[in-house]
């Protein structure tokens, strides 16, 4: 086939448009705040081989990077030729190569046209609870995945367009927020149905044979572009390492190390030298490391690259079995998404800084700052669970300041509005804003972290927190300074404040407050050379105090 470039681009955007509409349907029909307001979900179209063809770029990069492993794990149990119309398959099992943690529930269905399977529709959504030791199913202090929640291997969840009630009863019995979980599962079903409808409409409108042929051409085009981008990088090996403060069980640093090898048109990321798997829930599988590498390759090498499997045929990812990034079952894994994977991105960018400094940023906050709060709502007598990841500072670049209070890298979620939190949960937002003087100082400053203080209105409130960078703070580049790290405080009814660990499960009583402070982003360049007008604006905006401006940025 000799593809026409215009037709190729039209086809690529049509498939992407279908994936975007699938994701929009999931968001609009979901029940939980975490999906309908925060948009912690993703959708994709894959070929029947399992290769990703198009992704909703409004989704979460980490979900999308894990999607190939999710689809592969389902196809290993349910080959395409055995799938039937109206069926949909579920899994949340990270082992051997699935979603990143148990709350990320994935559904996959086959798309038929004229009784022939032509594609697959896939979605991943972060459900607010999957049972286990603590509300939200991402506790610290655990050492096995059994403690984290319900594990769902690849199973048939929908038959003839109807949910399997027997299977759902099993799920329902193991989760705290049944109403939201069922509603979000049905939203994922709707997402798959939209995929089926839109693909059928596309194939009815266009030549089906040609449209399917162009799937392979889209993959080949993406592969050519990635290979061309890699060849522009100098051959060689580039190494960087960074650390997580601890695993939440043992108070020892956890090392993440990468060696990137550029050879012609191939890119290899080798994580040999990283820590062995740990006791706490920071372990990951190789699918998560792949997601991190794919994200960085696209962001640094060719941001406009089609987000499909072909783009990564020249990219290899390796981590030793039994290491933090290739943990063995049943290692606890629940917070790798939140902390470990973000640190993987930091080390990848650190390694690439030596060859393309103009394309990378200093360290961002380096985490998703997990907050899980659950218990019995005194107003309804039913269980609730509030889950959110709090934004931090973005790292500065050679020509740009970092953004303040923004999610970076592997997450693409929104914040939960104060009004939604207070209307939905027995929580009161007491304070919410950016934290002055938390930026990494530099000629280009890093972004400031943010703070949110919540009052617990229930009689017994259970919290799980997951943040980092208290010891190993977000680093700067080219003489830029590190940013401030994470801090968590409990404030009692007498207004006495006590700092608590950043990785913790705890029970709080009524009217006790919880304050979360997130890290900033690292700076770029000597802060003494910062433009005076920019510095004055930062002071006027309350982001940098006058004393810090004089002492750190002054002559």
C-alpha positions in Angstrom: 0.0 0.0 0.0 1.2 3.5 -0.8 -0.5 5.7 1.8 -1.7 9.1 1.0 -0.3 11.6 3.6 -3.5 13.6 3.9 -5.6 10.4 4.3 -3.2 9.1 6.8 -3.5 12.2 8.9 -7.3 12.2 8.6 -7.5 8.6 9.7 -5.1 9.1 12.6 -7.2 12.0 13.9 -10.5 10.1 13.4 -9.2 7.3 15.6 -8.0 9.7 18.2 -11.3 11.5 18.1 -13.1 8.3 18.9 -10.8 7.6 21.9 -11.4 11.2 23.1 -15.2 10.8 22.8 -15.0 7.5 24.7 -13.1 9.2 27.6 -15.6 12.1 27.6 -18.5 9.6 27.9 -16.8 7.9 30.8 -16.4 11.2 32.6 -19.9 12.4 32.0 -21.6 9.2 33.1 -19.5 8.3 36.1 -20.6 8.7 39.7 -17.5 9.3 41.8 -15.9 12.7 42.3 -12.5 11.2 41.4 -13.7 10.5 37.8 -16.5 12.9 37.0 -14.8 16.0 38.5 -11.1 15.0 38.7 -11.1 13.0 35.5 -8.9 10.2 36.8 -9.5 7.9 33.8 -8.4 7.1 30.3 -9.5 5.4 27.1 -7.9 3.9 24.0 -8.6 2.0 20.8 -6.3 -0.9 20.0 -6.0 -3.3 17.0 -7.1 -6.8 17.5 -3.5 -7.8 18.0 -3.5 -5.7 21.1 -1.4 -2.9 19.8 -2.6 0.5 20.8 -3.8 2.5 17.8 -5.1 5.7 19.4 -5.4 7.2 22.9 -7.4 10.0 24.5 -4.7 12.4 25.2 -7.0 14.0 27.8 -6.4 10.9 29.8 -3.8 10.0 32.4 -0.4 9.3 30.9 0.4 6.5 33.4 -2.9 4.7 32.6 -2.2 5.0 28.9 1.3 3.7 29.2 0.0 0.7 31.2 -2.8 0.0 28.7 -0.8 -2.3 26.4 -0.1 -4.6 29.3 -3.7 -4.6 30.4 -4.9 -5.6 27.0 -2.3 -8.2 26.6 -3.2 -9.8 30.0 -6.8 -10.0 29.0 -6.1 -11.4 25.5 -3.9 -14.1 27.1 -7.0 -15.4 28.8 -9.7 -14.4 26.3 -8.3 -14.5 22.7 -10.1 -12.1 20.3 -11.6 -15.0 18.3 -13.4 -16.2 21.5 -14.9 -12.8 22.3 -18.5 -12.1 21.5 -20.5 -8.9 20.9 -21.8 -7.4 24.1 -19.1 -8.9 26.2 -16.6 -6.8 28.2 -13.7 -8.0 30.2 -12.3 -6.7 33.5 -9.1 -6.7 35.4 -7.3 -4.7 38.1 -4.4 -7.1 38.7 -0.9 -5.5 38.3 0.7 -8.9 38.0 2.2 -9.9 35.7 1.6 -6.9 33.4 -1.7 -5.1 34.2 -2.8 -1.8 35.8 -0.5 0.0 38.1 -2.5 -0.7 41.3 -5.7 -2.2 42.4 -7.9 0.9 42.3 -7.2 1.2 38.5 -9.9 -1.0 37.1 -9.6 -1.7 33.3 -12.3 -2.9 31.0 -11.7 -4.2 27.4 -14.2 -5.2 24.7 -14.0 -6.2 21.1 -15.4 -4.0 18.4 -17.2 -5.8 15.6 -18.1 -4.7 12.1 -20.3 -7.0 10.0 -19.6 -9.9 12.4 -15.9 -9.4 12.1 -13.6 -8.2 15.0 -11.9 -5.1 13.8 -10.6 -3.3 17.0 -10.6 -3.3 20.8 -12.0 -0.6 23.1 -10.2 -0.2 26.4 -10.6 2.1 29.5 -9.0 2.5 32.8 -10.6 4.3 35.7 -9.4 4.9 39.3 -12.2 3.6 41.5 -12.4 5.2 44.9 -12.2 1.9 46.8 -11.3 -1.7 46.1 -11.4 -2.9 49.7 -8.4 -3.9 51.7 -6.7 -2.6 54.8 -7.7 1.1 54.5 -10.2 3.3 52.6 -9.0 3.9 49.1 -7.0 0.7 48.8 -3.6 2.5 48.8 -2.5 2.1 52.4 1.0 2.4 53.8 2.3 0.0 56.4 1.4 -3.1 54.3 3.8 -5.6 52.9 1.7 -7.7 50.5 -0.8 -7.0 47.8 -3.3 -9.1 49.7 -3.6 -6.4 52.3 -4.2 -3.7 49.6 -7.6 -4.8 48.3 -9.6 -7.1 46.0 -7.5 -8.6 43.1 -9.6 -9.2 40.0 -7.8 -11.3 37.4 -9.1 -11.1 33.8 -12.8 -12.1 33.9 -15.9 -11.6 31.8 -17.8 -8.7 33.4 -20.5 -8.1 30.9 -22.4 -10.6 28.8 -24.9 -9.7 26.1 -24.6 -6.1 27.2 -25.6 -6.8 30.8 -23.4 -6.8 33.9 -22.7 -10.3 35.4 -24.6 -9.9 38.6 -22.9 -12.8 40.3 -19.4 -11.4 39.7 -20.6 -8.0 40.7 -21.9 -9.3 44.0 -18.5 -10.6 44.8 -16.9 -7.2 44.0 -19.7 -5.3 45.8 -19.1 -7.4 49.0 -15.5 -6.3 49.1 -15.7 -2.6 48.5 -16.7 0.2 50.8 -18.5 2.5 48.4 -20.7 0.1 46.4 -22.9 2.8 44.8 -20.0 4.7 43.3 -18.1 1.5 42.2 -21.1 0.2 40.3 -21.9 3.5 38.7 -18.3 3.9 37.6 -18.2 0.4 36.1 -21.3 1.2 34.1 -19.7 4.4 32.9 -16.8 2.3 31.6 -19.3 0.1 29.9 -20.8 3.2 28.2 -17.3 4.2 27.2 -16.8 0.9 25.4 -20.3 1.2 23.8 -19.4 4.6 22.4 -16.2 3.0 20.9 -18.3 0.3 19.2 -20.8 2.8 17.8 -18.2 5.3 16.5 -16.0 2.7 14.9 -19.1 1.2 13.2 -20.1 4.6 11.9 -16.5 5.2 10.6 -16.4 1.9 8.8 -19.9 2.4 7.3 -18.8 5.9 6.0 -15.4 4.9 4.7 -14.0 1.9 2.8 -13.7 -0.7 5.6 -10.8 -2.5 4.0 -8.8 0.7 3.4 -9.6 2.0 6.8 -8.3 -1.1 8.4 -5.2 -1.1 6.2 -4.4 2.4 7.4 -4.2 1.1 10.9 -0.8 -0.5 10.0 0.2 2.7 8.2 -0.4 4.8 11.3 1.8 2.5 13.3 4.5 2.6 10.7 4.4 6.4 10.4 4.8 6.8 14.2 7.7 4.3 14.2 9.5 6.3 11.5 9.0 9.5 13.3 10.3 8.2 16.7 13.3 6.6 15.0 14.1 9.8 13.2 13.9 11.7 16.4 16.2 9.3 18.2 18.8 9.6 15.5 19.1 13.3 16.3 20.4 12.4 19.8 24.1 11.7 20.2 25.0 8.0 20.6 26.2 7.1 24.1 25.2 6.1 27.6 23.7 8.5 30.0 23.1 7.7 33.7 21.3 9.4 36.5 20.0 8.4 39.9 17.6 9.8 42.6 16.0 8.5 45.7 12.7 8.1 47.5 12.8 9.0 51.1 11.7 5.5 52.3 9.1 2.9 51.6 6.8 3.7 54.5 7.8 0.5 56.4 11.6 0.7 56.6 13.3 4.1 57.1 15.9 3.7 54.4 16.2 5.5 51.0 15.0 3.7 47.9 17.3 4.3 44.9 16.0 4.7 41.3 18.8 4.5 38.8 18.7 4.5 35.0 21.2 4.2 32.2 19.9 5.4 28.8 21.7 4.0 25.8 21.2 5.8 22.4 22.4 3.7 19.5 21.4 4.9 16.0 17.7 4.9 16.0 17.1 2.9 19.2 16.5 4.0 22.8 17.2 1.7 25.7 16.4 2.5 29.4 18.1 0.1 31.8 17.2 0.4 35.5 19.9 -2.0 36.7 21.3 -0.5 39.9 18.0 0.5 41.3 17.0 -0.9 44.7 15.7 -4.4 45.2 12.0 -4.6 45.8 11.0 -3.2 49.2 8.7 -4.3 52.0 6.4 -1.2 51.6 3.9 -0.5 48.8 6.3 1.3 46.5 7.0 -1.7 44.2 6.1 -1.6 40.5 6.0 -3.9 37.6 7.9 -3.3 34.3 4.7 -2.1 32.6 4.8 1.0 34.8 8.5 1.6 34.0 7.5 1.3 30.3 4.8 3.9 30.8 7.3 6.3 32.3 9.8 5.8 29.5 7.2 6.1 26.8 6.0 9.4 28.3 9.5 10.8 28.5 10.3 9.7 24.9 7.2 11.4 23.5 7.6 14.6 25.6 11.3 15.0 24.9 11.9 13.5 21.4 8.6 14.3 19.5 5.7 15.7 21.5 3.4 15.7 18.5 4.0 12.0 17.8 1.0 9.8 17.3 0.3 8.0 20.7 0.3 4.5 19.4 2.3 1.3 19.7 4.4 1.9 16.6 6.0 5.0 18.3 7.7 2.7 20.8 9.0 -0.2 18.6 12.4 1.3 18.8 12.3 1.8 22.6 13.4 -0.9 25.0 12.9 -1.0 28.8 14.7 -3.3 31.2 14.7 -3.8 35.0 16.1 -6.8 36.8 13.6 -9.3 38.2 13.0 -8.7 41.9 13.9 -5.0 41.7 11.8 -2.1 42.7 10.6 -1.8 39.1 10.1 -5.5 38.4 8.8 -6.7 41.7 7.6 -10.3 42.2 4.2 -11.4 43.5 2.9 -10.8 46.1 4.9 -7.6 46.8 2.8 -4.6 47.9 2.4 -2.2 44.9 -0.4 0.2 45.7 1.6 3.5 45.9 4.1 3.0 43.0 1.8 5.0 40.8 1.8 7.9 43.3 5.5 8.0 44.2 7.9 5.5 42.5 6.8 6.2 38.9 7.1 9.9 39.3 10.7 9.4 40.5 11.4 7.2 37.4 10.4 10.2 35.3 12.8 12.4 37.3 15.8 10.1 36.7 15.0 9.8 33.0 14.9 13.6 32.5 18.0 13.9 34.6 19.8 11.5 32.3 18.6 13.3 29.2 19.6 16.7 30.6 23.2 16.0 29.6 22.4 15.8 25.9 19.2 17.9 25.5 19.2 20.4 28.4 16.8 22.7 26.5 14.1 20.0 26.4 14.0 19.0 30.0 12.9 20.6 33.3 14.4 20.5 36.8 12.8 18.1 39.2 9.1 18.7 39.7 7.4 17.9 43.0 8.1 14.2 42.2 4.9 12.7 43.5 1.2 12.8 43.3 0.7 13.6 47.0 -2.0 11.0 47.8 -4.8 11.9 50.2 -7.4 9.2 51.1 -10.0 10.0 53.8 -12.8 7.6 54.6 -15.4 6.7 57.2 -19.1 6.8 58.0 -20.9 9.9 56.9 -22.9 11.0 60.0 -25.5 12.7 57.7 -26.3 9.5 55.8 -24.9 6.6 57.8 -23.2 5.3 54.7 -19.5 4.8 53.9 -17.7 7.5 52.1 -14.2 7.8 50.6 -12.5 11.0 49.5 -9.5 10.4 47.3 -7.4 13.0 45.6 -3.9 13.7 44.6 -2.6 17.1 45.4 -0.6 19.2 42.9 2.9 20.6 43.5 5.4 22.8 41.8 6.7 22.2 38.3 10.4 22.3 37.7 11.9 25.3 35.8 13.3 25.1 32.3 16.0 27.0 30.6 13.5 29.7 29.4 10.5 29.1 31.6 9.5 29.4 35.2 7.8 26.3 36.6 4.0 26.5 37.1 2.7 26.8 40.6 0.4 24.1 42.1 0.0 21.9 39.1 0.0 18.2 38.4 3.0 17.1 36.3 4.3 14.2 34.2 2.3 11.0 34.7 -0.9 12.5 36.1 -3.3 14.7 34.2 -6.1 15.0 36.7 -7.9 18.1 38.0 -8.3 19.3 41.5 -11.6 18.6 43.4 -13.3 21.9 43.9 -13.9 23.0 47.4 -17.7 23.2 46.9 -17.7 19.5 45.7 -15.6 18.3 48.6 -17.8 20.0 51.2 -21.1 19.0 49.5 -20.1 15.4 49.1 -18.1 14.4 52.2 -18.2 15.2 55.9 -15.1 17.5 55.4 -14.6 21.2 55.6 -11.9 23.0 53.7 -10.4 25.4 56.1 -7.5 26.7 54.0 -6.4 26.2 50.4 -3.6 28.0 48.5 -0.1 28.2 47.3 2.8 28.1 49.8 5.2 31.1 49.6 9.0 30.4 49.5 8.6 26.7 48.5 10.0 27.3 44.9 13.4 26.2 43.8 15.2 29.5 43.4 16.8 30.2 40.1 17.2 32.5 37.1 14.0 30.6 36.2 12.3 29.7 39.4 10.5 26.4 40.1 6.8 26.4 40.9 5.5 26.7 44.4 3.8 23.9 46.2 0.3 24.1 47.6 -1.4 23.6 50.9 -4.9 22.3 51.8 -6.2 22.1 55.3 -9.3 19.9 56.0 -11.4 19.6 59.1 -12.9 16.1 59.7 -16.6 16.4 60.7 -17.2 12.6 61.2 -16.8 10.9 64.6 -14.1 8.5 63.3 -12.1 9.4 60.2 -9.5 7.1 58.6 -6.7 8.7 56.5 -4.0 7.3 54.3 -1.4 9.7 53.1 1.4 9.2 50.5 3.9 11.9 49.7 7.7 12.2 49.7 10.7 14.6 49.0 11.1 15.5 52.6 14.7 14.3 52.6 15.6 14.2 48.9 14.1 17.5 47.7 13.3 18.4 44.1 16.6 19.3 42.6 17.5 22.2 40.4 19.7 22.5 37.3 22.5 24.8 36.1 23.0 26.3 39.6 19.2 26.4 40.4 18.3 25.5 43.9 16.2 22.7 45.2 12.6 23.3 46.2 11.0 22.7 49.6 9.7 19.1 50.2 6.4 17.6 51.5 5.0 18.1 55.0 1.9 16.7 56.7 0.4 18.0 60.0 -2.4 17.1 62.3 -4.0 20.0 64.2 -6.1 19.1 67.3 -9.1 20.9 68.6 -6.9 23.1 70.8 -5.1 24.3 67.7 -1.9 22.4 68.6 0.0 21.2 65.4 2.0 18.0 65.1 4.0 17.0 62.1 3.3 13.4 61.0 5.1 11.1 58.6 4.3 11.7 54.9 3.5 8.0 54.4 1.0 7.0 57.1 -2.4 5.6 58.0 -4.1 7.3 60.9 -7.4 7.7 62.7 -8.6 11.2 63.4 -11.4 12.3 65.7 -14.1 14.9 65.1 -13.0 18.5 64.4 -9.4 17.5 64.1 -7.7 19.1 61.1 -5.3 17.7 58.5 -2.9 19.9 56.6 -1.0 18.7 53.5 1.9 20.8 52.1 3.2 19.6 48.7 6.7 20.1 47.3 7.7 22.8 44.9 9.7 22.5 41.7 13.5 22.8 41.3 15.0 26.0 39.9 17.1 26.6 36.8 20.2 28.8 36.8 21.7 31.2 39.4 19.0 32.9 41.3 21.2 36.0 41.6 20.6 36.6 37.9 16.8 36.5 38.0 15.1 39.3 36.1 14.3 42.0 38.7 10.9 42.7 37.2 10.0 39.0 37.4 11.2 38.9 41.0 9.2 41.9 42.0 6.1 40.3 40.5 6.7 37.2 42.5 6.9 39.3 45.7 3.8 41.2 44.8 1.9 37.9 44.1 2.9 36.6 47.5 4.9 33.7 46.1 8.3 34.9 47.4 8.7 36.8 50.6 10.7 40.1 50.7 13.3 38.5 53.0 13.8 35.6 50.6 14.0 37.9 47.7 16.8 39.9 49.4 18.7 36.9 50.8 18.5 34.3 48.0 17.9 36.5 44.9 19.6 39.7 46.0 23.0 41.0 44.9 
